[in-house]
Amino acid sequence: MSYFSRFYKKENLISRSLDIDEELYEELEKLSKKVYEASISKLVNASIEKIIETENIQLYERKNKSYVSRSFLIRESLLEGLYTLKEKYRISICLLVNIAIRNALIEEDIICIDKKTKTT
């Protein structure tokens, strides 16, 4: 493994406007500003990549139905993967991205909890 293999190779980025659950977006903002050296678009791309890989698509019920429309730069290959999932599961791209972000945030919370218990 080379020093730079953790970085992605250049790929076309496609701008997409998506309606994102406001609570999920706020969590992404916090992670982008305070935890990771990554833009919100990069966090979204990582979330999308994982849902394409695992197909862990679990619909969830929302209490507050507040969405914000945001533009993201999504890697072309991931957008193609989203369209494949859309056809397979008959779920909109926006909902798939929201599920992907939610899955990532849930996993992030689990990781944070694990780190806290290991240090105490």
Z-matrix of the N, CA and C atoms (Angstrom, degrees):
N
C 1 1.454
C 2 1.534 1 107.73
N 3 1.313 2 115.56 1 128.59
C 4 1.464 3 119.36 2 -179.44
C 5 1.527 4 110.65 3 -82.87
N 6 1.298 5 115.04 4 168.30
C 7 1.464 6 120.97 5 178.86
C 8 1.524 7 111.48 6 -59.19
N 9 1.313 8 115.47 7 -35.53
C 10 1.460 9 119.47 8 -172.80
C 11 1.527 10 113.99 9 -100.17
N 12 1.309 11 117.92 10 6.20
C 13 1.463 12 120.17 11 -176.56
C 14 1.522 13 113.18 12 -68.39
N 15 1.314 14 117.84 13 -14.11
C 16 1.472 15 118.95 14 178.25
C 17 1.527 16 112.02 15 -76.88
N 18 1.340 17 116.21 16 -11.04
C 19 1.465 18 120.77 17 178.03
C 20 1.519 19 109.47 18 -93.76
N 21 1.326 20 115.51 19 148.85
C 22 1.455 21 120.68 20 178.22
C 23 1.515 22 110.45 21 -78.25
N 24 1.311 23 115.63 22 149.80
C 25 1.459 24 121.27 23 171.98
C 26 1.529 25 107.92 24 -70.78
N 27 1.312 26 115.87 25 155.39
C 28 1.469 27 120.42 26 178.88
C 29 1.524 28 110.37 27 -58.28
N 30 1.296 29 114.99 28 139.29
C 31 1.466 30 121.55 29 179.30
C 32 1.518 31 107.80 30 -149.29
N 33 1.318 32 115.82 31 153.19
C 34 1.460 33 118.95 32 176.96
C 35 1.517 34 109.90 33 -61.84
N 36 1.323 35 115.38 34 134.54
C 37 1.462 36 121.55 35 175.13
C 38 1.513 37 107.76 36 -106.43
N 39 1.312 38 115.61 37 133.14
C 40 1.458 39 121.03 38 -177.80
C 41 1.522 40 107.97 39 -115.91
N 42 1.321 41 115.10 40 128.73
C 43 1.456 42 120.19 41 179.54
C 44 1.524 43 109.59 42 -80.02
N 45 1.325 44 115.38 43 127.18
C 46 1.467 45 121.64 44 177.83
C 47 1.511 46 109.25 45 -133.33
N 48 1.316 47 115.93 46 134.56
C 49 1.465 48 121.07 47 172.61
C 50 1.519 49 107.46 48 -93.51
N 51 1.318 50 115.16 49 128.28
C 52 1.458 51 121.00 50 -177.67
C 53 1.520 52 109.70 51 -133.24
N 54 1.320 53 116.28 52 147.13
C 55 1.462 54 121.44 53 173.64
C 56 1.520 55 107.55 54 -86.13
N 57 1.330 56 115.42 55 116.13
C 58 1.460 57 121.72 56 -176.46
C 59 1.520 58 109.10 57 -114.65
N 60 1.305 59 114.74 58 138.68
C 61 1.462 60 121.81 59 174.82
C 62 1.532 61 107.56 60 -52.19
N 63 1.312 62 116.20 61 124.51
C 64 1.462 63 121.37 62 -174.61
C 65 1.532 64 112.16 63 -57.93
N 66 1.307 65 117.55 64 -40.14
C 67 1.469 66 121.01 65 179.56
C 68 1.530 67 110.96 66 -64.40
N 69 1.328 68 116.62 67 -40.83
C 70 1.461 69 120.44 68 178.76
C 71 1.526 70 110.27 69 -65.17
N 72 1.327 71 115.78 70 -41.96
C 73 1.469 72 119.70 71 -179.40
C 74 1.527 73 110.71 72 -63.21
N 75 1.315 74 117.19 73 -40.99
C 76 1.469 75 120.60 74 178.96
C 77 1.524 76 111.15 75 -62.13
N 78 1.325 77 117.18 76 -38.13
C 79 1.463 78 120.80 77 177.38
C 80 1.529 79 110.79 78 -66.09
N 81 1.333 80 116.22 79 -40.27
C 82 1.466 81 119.72 80 177.01
C 83 1.534 82 110.75 81 -62.16
N 84 1.331 83 115.94 82 -40.25
C 85 1.470 84 119.89 83 177.88
C 86 1.525 85 111.12 84 -59.33
N 87 1.333 86 116.27 85 -44.93
C 88 1.462 87 120.48 86 179.32
C 89 1.527 88 110.86 87 -60.84
N 90 1.319 89 116.38 88 -45.77
C 91 1.464 90 120.02 89 -179.68
C 92 1.528 91 111.24 90 -62.98
N 93 1.310 92 115.87 91 -40.36
C 94 1.464 93 120.72 92 -178.96
C 95 1.524 94 112.07 93 -67.65
N 96 1.314 95 116.64 94 -38.66
C 97 1.464 96 120.66 95 -176.75
C 98 1.522 97 113.31 96 -83.74
N 99 1.339 98 117.34 97 -35.26
C 100 1.462 99 119.67 98 -169.05
C 101 1.531 100 115.71 99 -112.92
N 102 1.321 101 117.60 100 -20.32
C 103 1.460 102 118.37 101 -171.52
C 104 1.532 103 112.76 102 -116.16
N 105 1.316 104 116.04 103 -51.76
C 106 1.462 105 119.89 104 -172.67
C 107 1.517 106 111.96 105 -110.85
N 108 1.313 107 114.45 106 152.00
C 109 1.449 108 122.07 107 174.16
C 110 1.529 109 107.23 108 -89.25
N 111 1.323 110 115.55 109 66.75
C 112 1.458 111 121.17 110 -175.73
C 113 1.520 112 109.36 111 -152.30
N 114 1.317 113 114.66 112 144.53
C 115 1.465 114 119.72 113 176.05
C 116 1.527 115 108.91 114 -74.12
N 117 1.311 116 115.68 115 167.13
C 118 1.460 117 120.02 116 176.99
C 119 1.526 118 109.65 117 -62.56
N 120 1.330 119 117.54 118 -39.08
C 121 1.471 120 120.61 119 177.90
C 122 1.524 121 111.20 120 -59.59
N 123 1.326 122 117.47 121 -40.05
C 124 1.463 123 119.88 122 179.16
C 125 1.523 124 111.35 123 -67.70
N 126 1.313 125 116.82 124 -36.90
C 127 1.468 126 120.09 125 176.32
C 128 1.529 127 110.29 126 -65.48
N 129 1.328 128 116.57 127 -40.28
C 130 1.465 129 120.98 128 178.14
C 131 1.527 130 109.59 129 -64.55
N 132 1.337 131 117.24 130 -43.68
C 133 1.463 132 120.44 131 178.13
C 134 1.525 133 111.65 132 -59.32
N 135 1.327 134 117.12 133 -42.48
C 136 1.463 135 120.64 134 178.73
C 137 1.532 136 110.37 135 -62.78
N 138 1.328 137 116.35 136 -39.62
C 139 1.472 138 120.82 137 178.51
C 140 1.521 139 110.85 138 -64.62
N 141 1.325 140 115.98 139 -44.11
C 142 1.469 141 120.85 140 179.98
C 143 1.524 142 110.31 141 -64.09
N 144 1.323 143 116.13 142 -43.12
C 145 1.461 144 120.08 143 -179.42
C 146 1.534 145 110.64 144 -57.64
N 147 1.309 146 116.22 145 -42.03
C 148 1.473 147 120.78 146 -178.39
C 149 1.530 148 111.49 147 -67.78
N 150 1.329 149 117.61 148 -41.32
C 151 1.470 150 118.91 149 -178.20
C 152 1.529 151 110.62 150 -69.45
N 153 1.321 152 116.97 151 -32.65
C 154 1.464 153 119.86 152 176.22
C 155 1.526 154 109.50 153 -66.81
N 156 1.316 155 115.57 154 -41.01
C 157 1.461 156 122.05 155 -179.12
C 158 1.534 157 112.00 156 -66.40
N 159 1.327 158 116.72 157 -45.08
C 160 1.472 159 120.74 158 -172.63
C 161 1.525 160 113.83 159 -96.51
N 162 1.329 161 116.68 160 -22.89
C 163 1.470 162 122.84 161 -172.52
C 164 1.529 163 110.82 162 53.67
N 165 1.324 164 115.95 163 35.66
C 166 1.467 165 122.13 164 177.65
C 167 1.536 166 108.14 165 -82.26
N 168 1.318 167 114.88 166 80.44
C 169 1.461 168 120.93 167 -175.54
C 170 1.516 169 108.68 168 -107.87
N 171 1.321 170 114.47 169 102.94
C 172 1.452 171 120.96 170 179.50
C 173 1.522 172 108.48 171 -121.49
N 174 1.316 173 115.34 172 114.67
C 175 1.456 174 119.17 173 177.73
C 176 1.518 175 108.85 174 -66.21
N 177 1.302 176 115.93 175 147.79
C 178 1.461 177 120.01 176 -179.26
C 179 1.515 178 109.16 177 -136.10
N 180 1.317 179 114.57 178 153.17
C 181 1.461 180 120.73 179 -179.93
C 182 1.521 181 108.82 180 -94.71
N 183 1.301 182 115.49 181 134.42
C 184 1.457 183 120.66 182 -179.32
C 185 1.514 184 109.38 183 -105.53
N 186 1.313 185 115.68 184 139.52
C 187 1.459 186 120.38 185 176.76
C 188 1.523 187 109.89 186 -79.43
N 189 1.311 188 115.80 187 -50.75
C 190 1.456 189 122.36 188 -178.19
C 191 1.522 190 108.36 189 -105.07
N 192 1.310 191 117.49 190 119.22
C 193 1.463 192 120.38 191 -175.20
C 194 1.522 193 111.55 192 -97.28
N 195 1.309 194 115.69 193 62.63
C 196 1.452 195 121.86 194 -179.59
C 197 1.528 196 109.35 195 -108.37
N 198 1.318 197 116.18 196 119.59
C 199 1.455 198 121.74 197 -179.49
C 200 1.519 199 110.00 198 -118.04
N 201 1.324 200 115.43 199 150.03
C 202 1.461 201 121.41 200 173.44
C 203 1.522 202 106.92 201 -120.36
N 204 1.314 203 115.45 202 140.13
C 205 1.454 204 119.97 203 177.65
C 206 1.525 205 107.85 204 -90.56
N 207 1.312 206 116.50 205 122.25
C 208 1.458 207 122.29 206 -177.95
C 209 1.521 208 109.80 207 -132.82
N 210 1.313 209 114.96 208 150.56
C 211 1.462 210 120.40 209 175.42
C 212 1.512 211 109.41 210 -98.68
N 213 1.320 212 115.55 211 136.86
C 214 1.452 213 122.62 212 179.22
C 215 1.520 214 109.19 213 -128.98
N 216 1.317 215 115.81 214 149.58
C 217 1.457 216 121.30 215 171.19
C 218 1.515 217 106.51 216 -95.58
N 219 1.331 218 115.30 217 111.05
C 220 1.463 219 120.84 218 -175.74
C 221 1.525 220 108.88 219 -110.41
N 222 1.329 221 115.41 220 134.08
C 223 1.459 222 119.86 221 178.29
C 224 1.523 223 109.62 222 -60.67
N 225 1.322 224 115.93 223 138.32
C 226 1.457 225 122.16 224 -175.10
C 227 1.531 226 112.49 225 -55.59
N 228 1.319 227 117.27 226 -43.22
C 229 1.470 228 120.02 227 -178.93
C 230 1.529 229 111.15 228 -64.05
N 231 1.338 230 116.54 229 -34.53
C 232 1.468 231 119.49 230 179.20
C 233 1.520 232 111.04 231 -71.82
N 234 1.314 233 116.92 232 -35.47
C 235 1.460 234 120.28 233 177.24
C 236 1.529 235 109.82 234 -63.82
N 237 1.328 236 116.37 235 -40.52
C 238 1.467 237 120.39 236 176.61
C 239 1.532 238 110.08 237 -62.11
N 240 1.332 239 116.72 238 -41.71
C 241 1.463 240 121.12 239 177.63
C 242 1.522 241 112.12 240 -62.38
N 243 1.334 242 116.18 241 -38.43
C 244 1.472 243 120.04 242 177.63
C 245 1.529 244 110.65 243 -63.89
N 246 1.332 245 116.75 244 -41.55
C 247 1.466 246 119.32 245 178.96
C 248 1.525 247 111.34 246 -64.41
N 249 1.318 248 117.23 247 -34.63
C 250 1.466 249 121.09 248 176.15
C 251 1.529 250 110.13 249 -64.55
N 252 1.344 251 116.53 250 -45.68
C 253 1.472 252 120.12 251 177.84
C 254 1.524 253 111.12 252 -64.12
N 255 1.325 254 116.17 253 -38.26
C 256 1.469 255 120.66 254 179.20
C 257 1.520 256 110.33 255 -58.83
N 258 1.326 257 116.80 256 -45.40
C 259 1.463 258 120.70 257 179.55
C 260 1.529 259 111.13 258 -67.77
N 261 1.314 260 116.38 259 -41.03
C 262 1.466 261 120.73 260 -176.45
C 263 1.524 262 112.20 261 -68.10
N 264 1.334 263 117.52 262 -43.18
C 265 1.460 264 121.60 263 -174.08
C 266 1.525 265 113.92 264 -105.07
N 267 1.324 266 116.55 265 -5.84
C 268 1.473 267 122.20 266 -179.66
C 269 1.536 268 111.34 267 56.07
N 270 1.334 269 114.51 268 48.83
C 271 1.460 270 122.45 269 178.77
C 272 1.523 271 107.15 270 -124.52
N 273 1.309 272 117.23 271 140.69
C 274 1.461 273 120.99 272 -178.51
C 275 1.531 274 111.49 273 -63.93
N 276 1.311 275 115.61 274 155.79
C 277 1.465 276 121.94 275 177.87
C 278 1.535 277 109.64 276 -58.95
N 279 1.338 278 117.00 277 -43.88
C 280 1.476 279 120.25 278 -179.76
C 281 1.521 280 111.23 279 -58.93
N 282 1.312 281 116.81 280 -44.50
C 283 1.468 282 119.80 281 -179.73
C 284 1.528 283 110.82 282 -67.15
N 285 1.325 284 117.34 283 -40.13
C 286 1.463 285 120.16 284 177.60
C 287 1.527 286 111.27 285 -60.48
N 288 1.329 287 116.76 286 -42.09
C 289 1.460 288 120.26 287 -179.93
C 290 1.526 289 110.08 288 -67.26
N 291 1.327 290 117.70 289 -40.68
C 292 1.467 291 120.55 290 177.05
C 293 1.527 292 110.74 291 -61.75
N 294 1.318 293 117.51 292 -42.12
C 295 1.465 294 121.15 293 178.16
C 296 1.523 295 109.72 294 -64.30
N 297 1.326 296 116.67 295 -41.74
C 298 1.470 297 120.84 296 179.79
C 299 1.525 298 110.76 297 -61.58
N 300 1.331 299 116.21 298 -44.61
C 301 1.472 300 120.50 299 179.56
C 302 1.524 301 109.74 300 -64.66
N 303 1.318 302 116.36 301 -44.78
C 304 1.475 303 120.46 302 179.89
C 305 1.518 304 110.27 303 -59.70
N 306 1.344 305 117.13 304 -45.61
C 307 1.466 306 120.79 305 178.66
C 308 1.532 307 110.85 306 -57.96
N 309 1.328 308 115.84 307 -44.12
C 310 1.463 309 120.41 308 -178.89
C 311 1.523 310 110.97 309 -64.77
N 312 1.317 311 116.90 310 -41.38
C 313 1.465 312 120.38 311 179.91
C 314 1.522 313 111.44 312 -67.87
N 315 1.319 314 116.88 313 -37.01
C 316 1.465 315 120.16 314 176.27
C 317 1.521 316 109.25 315 -63.48
N 318 1.320 317 117.39 316 -46.08
C 319 1.457 318 120.88 317 178.67
C 320 1.526 319 110.68 318 -63.19
N 321 1.317 320 117.28 319 -38.48
C 322 1.466 321 121.81 320 178.27
C 323 1.527 322 110.62 321 -61.88
N 324 1.320 323 116.79 322 -41.36
C 325 1.468 324 120.45 323 176.98
C 326 1.519 325 110.77 324 -63.44
N 327 1.314 326 117.26 325 -40.57
C 328 1.457 327 121.41 326 179.02
C 329 1.520 328 109.45 327 -63.56
N 330 1.315 329 116.82 328 -43.28
C 331 1.462 330 121.02 329 178.82
C 332 1.520 331 110.05 330 -62.49
N 333 1.326 332 117.84 331 -43.83
C 334 1.467 333 121.53 332 179.27
C 335 1.525 334 110.44 333 -62.32
N 336 1.316 335 117.89 334 -41.93
C 337 1.450 336 122.35 335 179.56
C 338 1.528 337 109.88 336 -63.52
N 339 1.349 338 116.64 337 -44.06
C 340 1.461 339 120.67 338 178.70
C 341 1.521 340 111.33 339 -60.15
N 342 1.328 341 118.72 340 -41.77
C 343 1.453 342 122.19 341 179.98
C 344 1.516 343 110.75 342 -64.81
N 345 1.338 344 117.25 343 -39.41
C 346 1.466 345 121.25 344 -179.69
C 347 1.522 346 111.07 345 -65.50
N 348 1.337 347 117.00 346 -41.05
C 349 1.458 348 119.89 347 -178.11
C 350 1.520 349 111.52 348 -72.59
N 351 1.333 350 117.83 349 -28.72
C 352 1.465 351 120.60 350 179.10
C 353 1.517 352 112.19 351 -73.08
N 354 1.331 353 116.80 352 -30.55
C 355 1.463 354 119.59 353 -177.71
C 356 1.506 355 112.84 354 -85.73
N 357 1.332 356 118.32 355 -14.79
C 358 1.472 357 120.01 356 -179.66
C 359 1.490 358 112.15 357 -96.69
